[in-house]
Amino acid sequence: MSAEESSLGLRERKKRATRDALANAALRSAAERGIENVTVEAVTDEVGVSVRTFFNYFPCLEDAITRPDRGCAARLRQAVLDAPAHLSALDALREALGQELADIEEDQERWELQTAALTKSPSLLPGFLAAQGADERAMVAVLAERLGQNPESDLRPRLLAHASIAAVRASAELWVASGRTRSFLSIYREAFASLAAGLSG
């Protein structure tokens, strides 16, 4: 790796750390006090950066809470397209989603805070649902691309995307309901194995 590449990697890691710190501070504050009682200035003061820096990462305070990582869809798309050709589209998506969810057990607090923020401030829900909808559409699009199908008129990409989202949601729900006595990823892989068996049956 060249010095230039190494420097670029360090800059990107620093930018990601700053973005994560801002998103986490905004989420904690919203969970504690409600979004109506949180300001960008308070969030940036907590993190120790300028207001201008905040707006370099997020268009508004609500986005820091409902869409903390806009790079997820791009990473998922690349992972699905780069997956080995022998993998089915479902297996490629399973592996790509698994990479994104690898740290979910460490992110448990974020899930709980997000639930608290949405409960305390229902005004955040439309933005949260819109973000989820955008991610789902991106998933349908990349599956269609891998399958060589039309995301608007072909059923399979849409079916695979929505079934996969349901598998992730079911895995998370069971993981929490079981008291987290099993690892999330073991439940996740079991869910996708069941899904694959059902779709091929």
C-alpha atoms as one frame of an Amber mdcrd trajectory, in Angstrom:
protein
   0.000   0.000   0.000   1.373   3.412  -0.978   1.699   6.278   1.494  -1.066
   8.090  -0.414  -3.415   5.093  -0.155  -2.604   4.689   3.529  -3.301   8.385
   4.130  -6.606   8.142   2.271  -7.598   5.139   4.373  -6.791   7.011   7.570
  -8.790  10.056   6.450 -11.775   7.868   5.622 -11.585   6.154   9.011 -11.450
   9.528  10.756 -14.430  10.781   8.751 -16.406   7.660   9.602 -15.510   8.016
  13.286 -16.705  11.635  13.277 -19.948  10.730  11.516 -20.583   7.879  13.952
 -19.880  10.113  16.951 -22.359  12.725  15.696 -25.036  10.123  14.950 -24.583
   8.473  18.344 -24.744  11.784  20.211 -27.900  12.808  18.337 -29.535   9.442
  18.971 -28.723   9.411  22.690 -30.095  12.912  23.106 -33.274  12.122  21.173
 -33.826   8.940  23.186 -33.410  10.844  26.448 -35.223  14.105  25.678 -37.085
  13.739  22.393 -35.929  15.188  19.082 -37.904  18.376  19.744 -35.515  19.187
  22.590 -32.274  18.490  20.723 -30.308  20.972  18.627 -27.481  20.531  16.164
 -25.434  22.941  18.280 -25.825  20.739  21.365 -24.797  17.646  19.400 -21.723
  19.285  17.889 -20.703  20.715  21.263 -20.824  17.218  22.734 -18.665  15.783
  19.961 -16.360  18.797  19.808 -16.817  19.760  16.163 -18.384  22.690  14.353
 -21.970  22.965  13.140 -20.586  23.156   9.613 -18.926  19.769  10.143 -22.273
  18.286  11.155 -23.860  19.424   7.891 -20.972  17.904   5.946 -22.310  14.528
   7.067 -26.056  14.986   7.527 -28.598  17.277   5.816 -30.598  17.592   9.050
 -30.714  16.418  12.640 -33.406  13.835  11.895 -31.201  12.139   9.287 -28.438
  11.630  11.849 -30.905   9.487  13.784 -32.848   7.709  11.041 -30.049   7.354
   8.439 -26.742   7.262  10.319 -24.902   5.321   7.593 -25.703   6.299   4.035
 -22.841   4.145   2.746 -24.603   0.908   3.674 -26.592   0.613   0.433 -23.487
   1.206  -1.706 -21.462  -1.376   0.234 -24.295  -3.894   0.007 -24.654  -3.356
  -3.736 -20.926  -3.869  -4.344 -20.805  -6.976  -2.163 -23.749  -8.585  -3.984
 -22.275  -7.817  -7.406 -18.791  -8.984  -6.379 -20.006 -12.266  -4.852 -18.716
 -15.427  -6.616 -20.734 -16.400  -9.664 -21.557 -19.844  -8.260 -23.561 -18.288
  -5.413 -27.282 -17.826  -5.909 -28.644 -14.295  -5.645 -30.094 -15.187  -2.229
 -26.734 -16.522  -1.005 -24.958 -13.430  -2.316 -27.410 -11.209  -0.453 -27.126
 -13.335   2.701 -23.354 -12.888   2.728 -23.574  -9.165   1.980 -26.147  -8.557
   4.716 -24.125 -10.717   7.098 -21.136  -8.422   6.619 -23.270  -5.375   7.432
 -24.747  -7.078  10.508 -21.475  -8.575  11.795 -21.288  -6.027  14.616 -24.957
  -6.124  15.562 -24.266  -7.595  18.996 -21.966  -4.674  19.776 -24.624  -2.316
  18.380 -27.327  -3.589  20.711 -27.410  -0.266  22.575 -28.045   1.621  19.328
 -31.078  -0.534  18.571 -32.485   0.103  22.027 -31.822   3.838  21.792 -33.435
   4.015  18.364 -36.556   2.317  19.701 -36.640   4.782  22.597 -36.164   7.763
  20.269 -38.989   6.623  17.966 -41.270   6.031  20.945 -40.507   9.427  22.461
 -40.720  11.285  19.137 -43.211   9.679  16.704 -42.411  12.505  14.265 -39.216
  10.566  13.463 -41.136   7.535  12.216 -41.852   8.760   8.644 -38.156   9.451
   8.089 -37.210   6.095   9.565 -39.703   4.270   7.333 -38.582   6.275   4.296
 -34.980   5.256   4.952 -36.012   1.621   5.220 -37.998   1.922   2.005 -35.012
   3.380   0.159 -32.798   0.538   1.389 -35.366  -2.040   0.260 -35.588  -0.491
  -3.210 -31.807  -0.521  -3.492 -31.799  -4.196  -2.507 -34.392  -5.039  -5.166
 -32.357  -3.136  -7.756 -29.072  -4.929  -7.066 -30.726  -8.356  -6.991 -32.325
  -7.603 -10.340 -28.927  -6.533 -11.677 -27.299  -9.760 -10.508 -30.136 -11.859
 -11.923 -30.285  -9.913 -15.186 -33.925  -9.041 -14.548 -36.062  -5.919 -14.453
 -36.569  -4.532 -10.934 -39.892  -3.002 -11.976 -41.539  -5.897 -13.806 -39.897
  -9.100 -12.537 -41.096 -10.746  -9.329 -38.016 -12.651  -8.159 -35.783  -9.702
  -7.145 -38.621  -8.183  -5.127 -39.529 -11.527  -3.551 -35.926 -12.254  -2.555
 -35.430  -8.783  -1.091 -38.603  -8.753   0.990 -38.145 -12.346   2.160 -34.569
 -11.545   3.201 -35.686  -8.479   5.142 -38.255 -10.643   6.928 -35.537 -13.186
   7.761 -33.344 -10.468   9.270 -36.258  -9.073  11.284 -37.271 -12.545  12.530
 -33.665 -13.279  13.506 -33.384 -10.067  15.484 -36.707 -10.644  17.230 -35.788
 -14.209  18.231 -32.333 -13.108  19.358 -33.869 -10.527  21.707 -36.724 -12.809
  22.845 -34.266 -15.591  23.731 -32.339 -13.270  26.014 -29.430 -13.201  23.555
 -28.301 -16.637  24.730 -27.413 -17.511  21.135 -25.348 -15.402  18.804 -27.345
 -13.294  16.390 -25.407 -14.593  13.381 -26.155 -18.245  14.231 -29.894 -17.448
  14.239 -29.441 -15.357  11.080 -27.817 -18.224   9.192 -30.508 -20.641  10.366
 -33.181 -18.233   9.119 -31.585 -17.965   5.685 -31.139 -21.742   5.464 -34.869
 -22.142   6.139 -35.631 -19.417   3.629 -33.498 -21.051   0.934 -35.127 -24.419
   1.582 -38.580 -22.883   1.292 -37.821 -21.042  -1.910 -36.316 -24.135  -3.548
 -39.035 -26.480  -2.321
